[in-house]
Amino acid sequence: METQETATIEEGKSAPPVLRQKVELPDVTIRFAGDSGDGMQLTGMQFTSTTALFGNDLATAPDYPAEIRAPAGSLYGVSSFQLHFSSHDILTPGDAPDVLVAMNPAALKTNLKMLRNGGIVVINTDAFDAKNLELAKYTANPLEDGTLEGYRVYKIPITKLTLGSLKDLGLSNKNAQRCKNFFALGIMYWLYDRPMEPTLKWITEKFAKDPSIQEANTRALKGGYYFGETAEIFSNRYEVKPSKFNPGVYRNITGNEAVALGAVAAGVKSGLPVFLGSYPITPASDILHELSHYKNFNVRTFQAEDEIAGVTSAIGAAFAGALAMTTTSGPGVALKQEALGLAIMTELPLVVVNVQRGGPSTGLPTKTEQADLMQAMYGRNGEAPMPVIAAATPADCFDSFYESARIALKYMVPVMFLSDGSLANGSEPWLLPNVKDLKPFDLKIITARKNGDAFKPYQRDEDLARPWALPGTPGLEHRIGGLEKADITGNVSYDPANHELMCHLRAEKVLRIQTEIPPTKIFGEQSGDLLVLGWGSTYGAITSAVEKLITAGKPVSSAHIRFLNPLPPDLGSVLKRFKRVLIPEMNMGQLIKIIRATYLIDAVGLNKIQGLPMTAEEVERKITEMLAQ
């Protein structure tokens, strides 16, 4: 640990020479924070792309306000981007950042509490004027009142230095100031030994039609980098060596991008056209944007006028023989529920992507949560079970969506796929799969009646799936709609016994998906004192915490489940092999209710509903507490 230090650069002055050393670190977590107009998401993404090309393992956590343009300098207008990069395998975007780049007082106030003790703070001192201090609710200047004691502080006039490097370009003061994020990025590139070339190439391509802006951003990036080299305020420079990956082709991918590519892969492997009917909603909108680029793979995207139109258009596409999907978040799922009942009644294949966010109602549009599990399980009227599948990491969104599509088509059933804001916007390296290794699809499409007999639209196969008869096929005309269907014939039926039979058949069909679920994998000992059971995006925090405690000799194991309905067939026996069960969730305790009701296990919950991801430290602290008991 370095001793506390404070370095200040004033315009026109040089810092005293410092003997610098290059220090090798196993991993680093950096958090860029500033006003929502300061380009922090772009800055973080550029650092991420460069770090991915450099060969480090990484995980990211963007965080931005819900307002399109919150008042400049306000606390609720702060946008941040956290990146954890490493020379070894990592599973989370980091708990406490090692470095905070604060572009204004509001960014410092909202993010300083997250920084680890002794961490680095790089501050744009030009933003710390009376107006911005007041907007950030500071009664005294934190650069002078002892607020930053215990940190390594670097006070740099980033705005003035940026303007100075661009003064002969003839840009307006406003446009020139917009380049200060690249100046800050250049400093970080120098400090952590990152190459500038990938970002310089991106700037050249991005601003090809505006040479003055291209030149300004290029100068700002280089200015920040060479400032780090020449100002000599940093006593050390840091190196994080590339990670060792398994052989293969990798790309950096977000959860939303992975869902889109999963849909493309499912369409190609099944031979079906892909149709997405969707209404834009944060944080799911990027799936619609991404899929719209794949028209050459027989993908069609429809931006509907509302959530109901989005899902009903997808149901229509499923009826017509497409691999149909709709994307949304919790509020949109609430609006889609009646239509989902229709998909269940008509037994048509459909994938419903719910990228969960903070609720209820509009709630926290840009923050993450896992509070839609009960909605996914029971949100419809009547007895209307749906398979529910949840992704664990951004890259796993590809596999989990692909599996959701395969299940929907094999069992002729709508499937709820659960992601969340942290998975959707977070990113990690993804090993591109071999297309030949992807599971094949079992399609139920029929093109003619058997032996000339009357068509029986609800005659089921061994999976209890009904045949998929496409409209316009001669001899396969049948009724469609939300009224109860008669067994076998599909005629409208109000018979009490038939209704009960059909409810049981639809539920049994979902239950039979258990045959598709592989044995539950346990990380650590296969039985013992404590099992940490997780689902969704808590995977990284749980696994990191359990791995650390196992290394320390603690009797703890973990398991993570992808299928939430139906649950894995061996889960009950797994749970009973442990004395106690801990279930961390980003809700008030939803999976724990299902586990208690299903297996009569008195599990313990670790619940967090702050709009923030679960951290490894929080899980580790709870495990330690339970083991001490």
VMD Tcl script that draws the C-alpha trace (Angstrom):
set ca {
  {0.00 0.00 0.00}
  {1.35 3.41 -0.97}
  {1.43 6.21 1.56}
  {-1.07 9.02 1.24}
  {-0.07 11.65 -1.27}
  {-1.59 14.76 -2.79}
  {-0.44 16.25 -6.07}
  {-1.67 19.46 -7.63}
  {-0.97 20.81 -11.08}
  {-1.63 24.47 -11.67}
  {-1.84 25.97 -15.14}
  {1.57 27.02 -16.41}
  {3.48 25.27 -13.65}
  {5.38 22.01 -13.53}
  {5.43 19.58 -10.65}
  {8.75 18.68 -9.02}
  {10.44 15.64 -10.56}
  {9.36 12.33 -9.06}
  {11.19 9.02 -9.29}
  {8.66 6.74 -10.96}
  {8.41 2.99 -10.84}
  {6.22 0.64 -12.85}
  {4.21 -1.42 -10.40}
  {2.63 -4.69 -11.51}
  {-0.91 -5.25 -10.17}
  {-3.09 -8.37 -10.44}
  {-6.24 -6.34 -11.07}
  {-7.62 -2.78 -10.95}
  {-11.11 -1.29 -10.66}
  {-11.58 2.19 -12.17}
  {-14.71 4.31 -11.88}
  {-15.19 7.24 -14.27}
  {-17.80 9.70 -12.95}
  {-19.09 13.04 -14.12}
  {-22.12 14.93 -15.32}
  {-24.46 13.06 -17.66}
  {-23.17 15.30 -20.45}
  {-19.49 14.61 -19.75}
  {-19.28 11.43 -21.83}
  {-18.49 9.03 -19.00}
  {-20.21 6.07 -20.68}
  {-18.21 6.68 -23.86}
  {-15.00 7.08 -21.85}
  {-15.62 3.84 -19.98}
  {-16.50 1.94 -23.15}
  {-13.32 3.11 -24.88}
  {-11.20 2.05 -21.90}
  {-13.07 -1.28 -21.93}
  {-12.52 -1.89 -25.65}
  {-8.82 -1.07 -25.38}
  {-8.45 -3.30 -22.32}
  {-10.22 -6.17 -24.08}
  {-7.86 -5.85 -27.06}
  {-4.92 -5.74 -24.65}
  {-5.96 -9.19 -23.40}
  {-7.17 -8.59 -19.85}
  {-10.18 -10.32 -18.38}
  {-12.76 -7.68 -17.49}
  {-16.25 -6.90 -16.25}
  {-18.09 -3.58 -16.40}
  {-20.94 -1.80 -14.64}
  {-22.35 1.32 -16.33}
  {-24.53 3.53 -14.12}
  {-26.41 6.52 -15.47}
  {-29.40 8.69 -14.54}
  {-32.92 8.05 -15.78}
  {-33.36 11.63 -16.97}
  {-32.36 12.17 -20.59}
  {-30.53 15.34 -19.59}
  {-30.53 15.96 -15.87}
  {-29.54 19.47 -14.70}
  {-25.80 19.90 -15.14}
  {-23.86 19.57 -11.90}
  {-26.74 18.04 -9.93}
  {-26.33 14.98 -7.74}
  {-28.96 12.98 -9.58}
  {-27.39 13.89 -12.92}
  {-24.18 11.96 -12.22}
  {-23.23 9.29 -14.76}
  {-20.55 6.72 -14.02}
  {-18.87 3.72 -15.57}
  {-16.98 1.13 -13.52}
  {-14.48 -1.28 -15.04}
  {-12.67 -4.15 -13.32}
  {-9.78 -5.59 -15.36}
  {-7.36 -8.29 -14.41}
  {-4.53 -10.65 -15.29}
  {-6.66 -13.58 -14.04}
  {-10.27 -14.73 -14.20}
  {-12.76 -12.31 -12.63}
  {-16.54 -12.51 -12.28}
  {-17.63 -9.08 -11.06}
  {-17.10 -5.42 -12.03}
  {-15.42 -4.95 -8.66}
  {-16.73 -3.97 -5.24}
  {-14.81 -0.89 -4.06}
  {-13.03 0.96 -6.89}
  {-9.27 1.49 -6.68}
  {-9.49 4.66 -8.75}
  {-12.12 7.38 -9.01}
  {-11.96 9.92 -11.83}
  {-14.27 12.73 -10.68}
  {-15.09 15.35 -13.30}
  {-17.15 17.60 -10.97}
  {-18.19 18.00 -7.30}
  {-21.41 15.99 -7.71}
  {-19.44 13.05 -9.12}
  {-17.05 13.20 -6.17}
  {-19.84 13.38 -3.60}
  {-21.90 10.50 -4.96}
  {-18.96 8.17 -5.64}
  {-16.28 8.86 -3.02}
  {-17.99 6.64 -0.46}
  {-17.50 3.67 -2.80}
  {-13.72 4.14 -3.15}
  {-11.50 1.84 -1.13}
  {-9.34 3.29 1.61}
  {-6.09 4.59 0.16}
  {-7.52 4.64 -3.33}
  {-6.61 7.11 -6.07}
  {-8.78 10.16 -6.79}
  {-8.18 12.09 -10.01}
  {-10.08 15.38 -9.84}
  {-10.93 17.98 -12.46}
  {-10.32 21.03 -10.25}
  {-11.77 23.43 -12.83}
  {-15.28 22.20 -12.03}
  {-15.00 22.97 -8.31}
  {-16.37 26.51 -8.47}
  {-18.99 28.03 -6.17}
  {-21.92 27.16 -8.43}
  {-21.03 23.49 -8.82}
  {-20.23 23.12 -5.12}
  {-23.66 24.48 -4.29}
  {-25.37 22.15 -6.79}
  {-23.56 19.22 -5.18}
  {-24.78 20.33 -1.71}
  {-21.26 21.00 -0.44}
  {-21.02 23.63 2.30}
  {-17.23 23.71 2.01}
  {-14.78 22.83 -0.75}
  {-13.93 19.11 -0.35}
  {-10.54 19.75 -1.93}
  {-9.61 21.87 1.09}
  {-11.60 20.68 4.13}
  {-10.07 17.26 4.79}
  {-12.77 15.24 2.94}
  {-10.07 13.54 0.89}
  {-7.82 12.50 3.75}
  {-6.79 8.88 3.45}
  {-6.78 8.91 -0.36}
  {-4.09 9.55 -2.95}
  {-5.38 12.72 -4.57}
  {-4.34 14.20 -7.93}
  {-5.81 17.65 -8.54}
  {-5.60 18.45 -12.24}
  {-7.23 21.36 -14.16}
  {-8.49 19.01 -16.87}
  {-10.82 21.53 -18.50}
  {-8.16 24.25 -18.82}
  {-5.56 21.81 -20.08}
  {-8.02 20.51 -22.68}
  {-8.90 24.01 -23.86}
  {-5.21 24.89 -24.04}
  {-4.47 21.93 -26.31}
  {-7.31 22.93 -28.68}
  {-7.00 26.72 -28.66}
  {-5.91 27.07 -32.30}
  {-8.70 24.91 -33.76}
  {-11.36 27.62 -33.74}
  {-13.90 25.54 -31.80}
  {-16.47 27.17 -29.58}
  {-15.73 26.97 -25.88}
  {-18.67 24.57 -25.45}
  {-17.48 22.14 -28.13}
  {-13.90 22.30 -26.90}
  {-14.96 21.49 -23.33}
  {-16.74 18.39 -24.57}
  {-13.33 16.87 -25.32}
  {-12.23 16.87 -21.68}
  {-13.39 13.27 -21.22}
  {-10.77 12.20 -23.78}
  {-8.11 14.17 -21.91}
  {-9.05 12.28 -18.73}
  {-9.03 9.02 -20.69}
  {-5.54 9.79 -21.97}
  {-4.29 10.25 -18.40}
  {-5.73 6.86 -17.43}
  {-4.24 5.21 -20.52}
  {-0.82 6.46 -19.51}
  {-1.21 5.63 -15.82}
  {-2.28 2.02 -16.52}
  {-0.08 1.44 -19.57}
  {-2.87 1.14 -22.13}
  {-2.25 1.80 -25.85}
  {-3.98 4.82 -27.43}
  {-4.16 3.36 -30.94}
  {-7.58 1.62 -30.68}
  {-9.26 4.81 -29.48}
  {-7.43 6.96 -32.03}
  {-8.72 4.65 -34.76}
  {-12.24 4.88 -33.32}
  {-12.05 8.71 -33.27}
  {-10.89 8.75 -36.90}
  {-13.80 6.57 -38.02}
  {-16.45 8.13 -35.77}
  {-15.74 11.75 -36.76}
  {-14.66 11.18 -40.36}
  {-17.25 13.71 -41.57}
  {-16.14 16.41 -39.11}
  {-12.36 16.85 -39.30}
  {-12.26 19.62 -36.67}
  {-13.98 17.46 -34.01}
  {-11.82 14.52 -35.07}
  {-8.68 16.57 -34.56}
  {-9.93 18.00 -31.25}
  {-10.62 14.60 -29.72}
  {-7.34 13.23 -31.04}
  {-5.42 16.11 -29.49}
  {-7.29 15.80 -26.20}
  {-6.54 12.08 -25.90}
  {-2.87 12.55 -26.74}
  {-2.71 15.63 -24.50}
  {-3.91 13.64 -21.51}
  {-1.55 10.78 -22.25}
  {1.54 12.98 -22.59}
  {0.46 15.05 -19.60}
  {0.80 11.87 -17.55}
  {4.22 11.33 -19.07}
  {5.61 14.84 -18.56}
  {3.84 16.35 -15.52}
  {5.60 13.91 -13.14}
  {2.90 14.10 -10.49}
  {2.40 10.34 -10.37}
  {5.00 8.49 -8.33}
  {4.16 5.19 -10.00}
  {2.83 3.83 -13.25}
  {0.85 0.58 -13.18}
  {0.80 -2.55 -15.27}
  {-1.86 -5.26 -15.37}
  {-0.61 -8.05 -17.60}
  {-2.89 -9.90 -20.04}
  {-4.97 -12.75 -18.71}
  {-4.54 -16.35 -19.85}
  {-7.61 -17.37 -21.85}
  {-8.54 -20.71 -23.35}
  {-7.74 -20.82 -27.08}
  {-10.42 -19.38 -29.33}
  {-11.88 -16.19 -30.73}
  {-13.13 -13.69 -28.15}
  {-15.06 -10.46 -28.28}
  {-16.25 -8.08 -25.61}
  {-20.02 -8.36 -25.28}
  {-22.87 -6.88 -23.25}
  {-25.87 -8.90 -22.12}
  {-28.20 -7.17 -24.57}
  {-25.81 -7.82 -27.46}
  {-25.60 -11.46 -26.38}
  {-29.41 -11.80 -26.42}
  {-29.52 -10.39 -29.95}
  {-26.81 -12.76 -31.18}
  {-28.55 -15.64 -29.41}
  {-31.69 -14.85 -31.38}
  {-29.74 -14.73 -34.66}
  {-28.07 -18.07 -33.88}
  {-31.42 -19.64 -32.94}
  {-32.95 -18.45 -36.19}
  {-30.11 -19.85 -38.29}
  {-30.02 -23.20 -36.48}
  {-33.80 -23.66 -36.55}
  {-34.16 -22.45 -40.13}
  {-36.94 -20.08 -39.08}
  {-37.26 -16.35 -39.68}
  {-36.76 -14.31 -36.50}
  {-39.40 -11.72 -35.59}
  {-39.05 -9.22 -32.76}
  {-42.11 -7.19 -31.83}
  {-41.09 -4.66 -29.21}
  {-41.79 -1.29 -27.66}
  {-38.64 0.57 -26.51}
  {-38.06 0.50 -22.76}
  {-34.96 0.91 -20.61}
  {-32.88 -1.23 -20.17}
  {-34.09 -3.57 -22.96}
  {-34.11 -1.19 -25.92}
  {-30.59 -2.06 -27.09}
  {-31.78 -5.56 -28.08}
  {-34.17 -3.99 -30.59}
  {-31.41 -1.69 -31.86}
  {-28.91 -4.54 -32.15}
  {-31.22 -7.01 -33.88}
  {-32.22 -4.42 -36.48}
  {-28.70 -4.77 -37.91}
  {-29.22 -8.45 -38.86}
  {-31.80 -8.27 -41.64}
  {-29.49 -10.35 -43.84}
  {-30.00 -13.24 -41.39}
  {-33.77 -13.21 -42.04}
  {-34.43 -11.12 -38.92}
  {-37.35 -8.71 -38.84}
  {-37.75 -6.09 -36.13}
  {-40.98 -4.18 -35.50}
  {-41.06 -1.17 -33.19}
  {-44.66 -1.22 -32.02}
  {-46.74 1.68 -30.74}
  {-47.04 0.13 -27.26}
  {-46.22 -2.96 -25.20}
  {-49.44 -4.79 -26.03}
  {-48.92 -4.33 -29.75}
  {-45.36 -5.56 -29.35}
  {-46.33 -8.88 -27.81}
  {-49.46 -9.48 -29.89}
  {-47.51 -8.88 -33.11}
  {-45.02 -11.48 -31.88}
  {-47.84 -13.93 -31.16}
  {-49.11 -13.37 -34.69}
  {-45.63 -14.04 -36.06}
  {-45.46 -17.26 -34.01}
  {-48.81 -18.34 -35.46}
  {-47.37 -17.70 -38.92}
  {-44.29 -19.86 -38.28}
  {-41.58 -17.47 -37.10}
  {-39.20 -17.72 -34.18}
  {-41.03 -14.95 -32.33}
  {-39.83 -12.83 -29.44}
  {-40.69 -9.67 -27.57}
  {-38.39 -7.61 -25.34}
  {-39.28 -5.42 -22.39}
  {-38.76 -4.73 -18.69}
  {-41.03 -5.25 -15.68}
  {-43.59 -2.49 -16.42}
  {-43.92 -3.80 -19.97}
  {-44.39 -7.39 -18.78}
  {-47.29 -6.15 -16.65}
  {-48.97 -4.77 -19.78}
  {-48.25 -7.93 -21.78}
  {-49.71 -10.41 -19.28}
  {-53.15 -10.86 -20.86}
  {-51.52 -11.50 -24.23}
  {-49.15 -14.00 -22.61}
  {-52.21 -15.87 -21.38}
  {-53.33 -15.99 -25.01}
  {-49.96 -17.48 -26.06}
  {-50.30 -20.07 -23.29}
  {-53.88 -20.93 -24.29}
  {-53.04 -21.22 -27.99}
  {-49.78 -23.04 -27.12}
  {-47.58 -21.07 -29.50}
  {-43.79 -20.73 -29.18}
  {-42.64 -17.30 -28.01}
  {-39.67 -15.93 -26.04}
  {-40.44 -13.03 -23.71}
  {-37.26 -11.17 -22.69}
  {-37.63 -9.31 -19.39}
  {-34.60 -7.14 -18.63}
  {-35.46 -6.41 -15.01}
  {-35.10 -2.96 -13.47}
  {-36.01 -1.30 -10.19}
  {-39.75 -1.13 -9.52}
  {-42.64 -0.99 -8.89}
  {-44.31 1.12 -11.58}
  {-41.76 3.25 -13.45}
  {-39.50 2.82 -10.42}
  {-35.78 3.10 -11.16}
  {-35.56 2.85 -14.97}
  {-31.75 2.78 -15.21}
  {-31.05 0.72 -12.08}
  {-30.95 -3.04 -11.69}
  {-33.13 -5.43 -9.69}
  {-34.26 -9.08 -9.57}
  {-37.77 -8.41 -8.36}
  {-39.81 -9.77 -11.31}
  {-39.48 -13.47 -10.49}
  {-42.92 -13.74 -8.93}
  {-44.36 -11.77 -11.84}
  {-42.74 -14.23 -14.26}
  {-44.02 -17.22 -12.31}
  {-47.55 -16.14 -11.41}
  {-48.33 -12.82 -13.09}
  {-51.12 -14.05 -15.36}
  {-54.77 -14.70 -14.58}
  {-55.86 -18.30 -14.21}
  {-53.61 -21.34 -14.11}
  {-51.06 -20.20 -16.68}
  {-47.59 -21.64 -16.02}
  {-44.65 -20.61 -18.21}
  {-41.08 -21.87 -18.27}
  {-38.75 -19.30 -16.69}
  {-35.03 -19.20 -17.53}
  {-32.50 -16.71 -16.10}
  {-29.05 -15.73 -17.37}
  {-26.09 -15.53 -14.97}
  {-23.57 -13.28 -16.76}
  {-23.56 -10.95 -19.79}
  {-22.04 -13.65 -22.00}
  {-24.42 -16.28 -20.60}
  {-27.30 -14.25 -22.03}
  {-26.41 -15.85 -25.39}
  {-26.66 -19.42 -24.13}
  {-29.69 -18.78 -21.94}
  {-31.64 -17.07 -24.72}
  {-30.72 -19.80 -27.19}
  {-31.94 -22.39 -24.68}
  {-35.16 -20.41 -24.15}
  {-35.83 -20.42 -27.89}
  {-35.11 -24.15 -28.14}
  {-37.49 -24.95 -25.28}
  {-40.22 -22.71 -26.73}
  {-40.07 -24.46 -30.11}
  {-39.77 -28.01 -28.77}
  {-42.62 -27.77 -26.27}
  {-44.78 -25.24 -28.15}
  {-44.92 -22.89 -25.20}
  {-44.08 -19.26 -24.41}
  {-40.90 -18.92 -22.31}
  {-39.96 -16.06 -19.97}
  {-36.27 -15.18 -20.22}
  {-34.95 -13.08 -17.31}
  {-32.00 -10.74 -17.56}
  {-31.50 -7.50 -15.59}
  {-29.97 -4.07 -15.93}
  {-26.53 -5.07 -14.68}
  {-26.32 -7.97 -17.15}
  {-27.83 -6.00 -20.03}
  {-25.40 -3.09 -19.83}
  {-22.42 -4.85 -18.25}
  {-19.84 -6.53 -20.46}
  {-17.23 -9.27 -20.36}
  {-15.07 -11.27 -22.82}
  {-17.09 -13.91 -24.66}
  {-15.60 -16.99 -26.28}
  {-17.44 -17.38 -29.57}
  {-19.04 -20.83 -29.64}
  {-18.60 -23.33 -32.43}
  {-21.89 -23.21 -34.30}
  {-21.72 -26.96 -34.81}
  {-21.82 -27.43 -31.03}
  {-25.10 -25.55 -30.57}
  {-28.03 -27.85 -29.78}
  {-30.36 -28.65 -32.70}
  {-34.01 -27.62 -32.74}
  {-37.01 -29.96 -32.64}
  {-39.71 -28.24 -34.68}
  {-43.35 -29.31 -34.51}
  {-44.39 -27.88 -37.90}
  {-46.67 -30.16 -39.91}
  {-47.60 -29.71 -43.56}
  {-50.40 -32.25 -44.10}
  {-52.96 -34.39 -42.32}
  {-51.94 -37.91 -41.40}
  {-53.61 -40.62 -43.49}
  {-56.26 -38.15 -44.61}
  {-57.76 -38.03 -41.11}
  {-59.34 -34.89 -39.72}
  {-56.73 -32.50 -38.35}
  {-56.41 -32.63 -34.57}
  {-54.67 -29.39 -33.49}
  {-54.35 -30.44 -29.83}
  {-53.22 -34.02 -30.43}
  {-50.01 -34.10 -28.37}
  {-46.70 -35.87 -28.84}
  {-44.42 -37.38 -26.17}
  {-43.44 -33.86 -25.04}
  {-47.13 -32.91 -24.75}
  {-46.50 -30.40 -27.54}
  {-49.27 -29.83 -30.03}
  {-48.58 -29.67 -33.78}
  {-47.60 -26.33 -35.32}
  {-49.98 -25.84 -38.24}
  {-49.19 -22.71 -40.22}
  {-52.07 -20.62 -41.55}
  {-52.91 -21.22 -45.19}
  {-51.88 -24.88 -45.16}
  {-54.69 -26.85 -46.89}
  {-56.55 -29.18 -44.58}
  {-54.97 -27.82 -41.39}
  {-57.51 -25.12 -40.63}
  {-58.17 -24.79 -36.91}
  {-59.52 -22.37 -34.34}
  {-57.27 -19.88 -32.61}
  {-58.03 -17.58 -29.68}
  {-58.20 -17.22 -25.93}
  {-61.30 -19.27 -25.20}
  {-60.65 -22.67 -23.65}
  {-59.88 -25.41 -26.15}
  {-61.35 -28.87 -26.22}
  {-58.79 -31.60 -25.84}
  {-57.64 -33.03 -29.20}
  {-60.03 -31.08 -31.46}
  {-59.26 -27.55 -30.28}
  {-62.92 -26.58 -30.49}
  {-64.18 -23.95 -28.05}
  {-65.20 -25.75 -24.87}
  {-66.89 -24.67 -21.65}
  {-67.00 -28.19 -20.24}
  {-65.75 -28.16 -16.59}
  {-63.93 -31.49 -16.81}
  {-62.21 -30.51 -20.06}
  {-61.05 -27.20 -18.56}
  {-59.47 -29.01 -15.62}
  {-57.86 -31.53 -17.95}
  {-56.38 -28.81 -20.19}
  {-55.01 -26.88 -17.18}
  {-53.26 -30.03 -15.97}
  {-51.90 -30.83 -19.45}
  {-50.44 -27.34 -19.89}
  {-48.84 -27.52 -16.43}
  {-47.51 -31.03 -17.03}
  {-45.95 -29.90 -20.31}
  {-43.94 -27.27 -18.46}
  {-42.96 -29.79 -15.79}
  {-41.64 -32.21 -18.43}
  {-38.98 -29.67 -19.33}
  {-37.17 -31.02 -16.25}
  {-35.86 -33.78 -18.52}
  {-33.86 -31.07 -20.33}
  {-32.19 -29.74 -17.18}
  {-28.67 -31.05 -16.46}
  {-27.63 -32.07 -12.92}
  {-27.07 -29.15 -10.56}
  {-23.39 -28.23 -10.38}
  {-22.01 -27.57 -6.90}
  {-18.94 -25.39 -6.54}
  {-16.99 -26.70 -3.56}
  {-17.80 -29.71 -1.39}
  {-20.87 -31.69 -2.44}
  {-22.31 -31.58 1.08}
  {-21.53 -29.71 4.26}
  {-22.35 -26.79 6.51}
  {-23.54 -24.09 4.11}
  {-24.76 -23.87 0.50}
  {-25.15 -20.49 -1.18}
  {-27.90 -20.81 -3.80}
  {-28.25 -18.12 -6.44}
  {-29.97 -17.21 -9.68}
  {-29.45 -14.50 -12.28}
  {-26.79 -11.83 -11.97}
  {-25.81 -12.67 -8.38}
  {-23.62 -15.41 -9.89}
  {-20.43 -13.36 -10.00}
  {-20.70 -12.01 -6.46}
  {-21.63 -15.42 -5.01}
  {-18.93 -17.37 -6.83}
  {-16.21 -14.81 -6.05}
  {-17.10 -14.77 -2.35}
  {-17.36 -18.56 -2.05}
  {-14.10 -19.10 -3.94}
  {-12.27 -16.74 -1.58}
  {-13.69 -18.43 1.53}
  {-12.99 -21.94 0.25}
  {-9.38 -20.88 -0.30}
  {-9.36 -19.74 3.32}
  {-10.55 -23.19 4.40}
  {-14.19 -22.30 5.16}
  {-16.88 -25.01 4.79}
  {-19.06 -23.34 2.15}
  {-20.27 -24.31 -1.32}
  {-22.45 -22.67 -3.96}
  {-24.88 -23.61 -6.71}
  {-26.52 -21.46 -9.36}
  {-29.74 -22.33 -11.17}
  {-30.72 -21.29 -14.70}
  {-34.16 -22.95 -14.75}
  {-36.58 -21.36 -12.27}
  {-39.71 -23.00 -13.67}
  {-39.50 -25.88 -13.61}
  {-36.78 -26.15 -10.98}
  {-33.98 -28.71 -11.52}
  {-35.24 -32.20 -10.62}
  {-32.28 -32.87 -8.30}
  {-32.41 -29.52 -6.47}
  {-34.31 -30.86 -3.46}
  {-31.75 -33.59 -2.81}
  {-28.90 -31.09 -3.25}
  {-30.36 -28.70 -0.68}
  {-30.87 -31.46 1.86}
  {-27.17 -32.33 1.79}
  {-26.34 -29.05 3.54}
  {-27.11 -27.96 7.08}
  {-28.02 -24.42 6.04}
  {-28.90 -22.62 2.79}
  {-28.27 -18.94 2.00}
  {-30.07 -17.29 -0.95}
  {-28.76 -13.84 -2.00}
  {-31.24 -11.90 -4.17}
  {-31.72 -8.35 -5.36}
  {-35.29 -8.30 -4.07}
  {-37.10 -8.77 -0.75}
  {-36.96 -12.57 -1.00}
  {-38.67 -14.17 -3.99}
  {-36.73 -17.34 -4.83}
  {-36.51 -18.05 -1.12}
  {-40.33 -18.20 -0.94}
  {-40.40 -20.73 -3.77}
  {-37.62 -22.83 -2.19}
  {-39.31 -22.84 1.21}
  {-42.71 -23.77 -0.27}
  {-41.36 -26.43 -2.62}
  {-38.77 -28.17 -0.45}
  {-39.71 -27.12 3.11}
  {-36.14 -25.81 3.55}
  {-35.73 -22.98 6.06}
  {-33.34 -21.02 3.86}
  {-31.88 -17.69 4.92}
  {-32.07 -14.64 2.64}
  {-29.56 -11.92 1.83}
  {-31.66 -9.24 0.22}
  {-30.63 -6.02 -1.49}
  {-32.99 -3.61 -3.28}
  {-30.89 -0.49 -3.81}
  {-30.81 -0.56 -7.61}
  {-27.20 -1.71 -7.35}
  {-25.67 -5.13 -8.09}
  {-24.89 -7.54 -5.27}
  {-21.21 -7.38 -4.29}
  {-18.87 -10.20 -3.35}
  {-18.05 -8.42 -0.11}
  {-21.71 -8.39 0.95}
  {-22.06 -12.11 0.25}
  {-18.78 -12.91 1.98}
  {-19.83 -10.95 5.07}
  {-23.14 -12.85 5.32}
  {-21.48 -16.23 4.82}
  {-18.93 -15.44 7.54}
  {-21.74 -14.41 9.88}
  {-23.68 -17.64 9.28}
  {-20.62 -19.86 9.68}
  {-19.81 -18.12 12.97}
  {-23.26 -19.05 14.25}
}
mol new
graphics top color blue
foreach p $ca { graphics top sphere $p radius 0.5 }
foreach p [lrange $ca 0 end-1] q [lrange $ca 1 end] { graphics top cylinder $p $q radius 0.2 }
display resetview
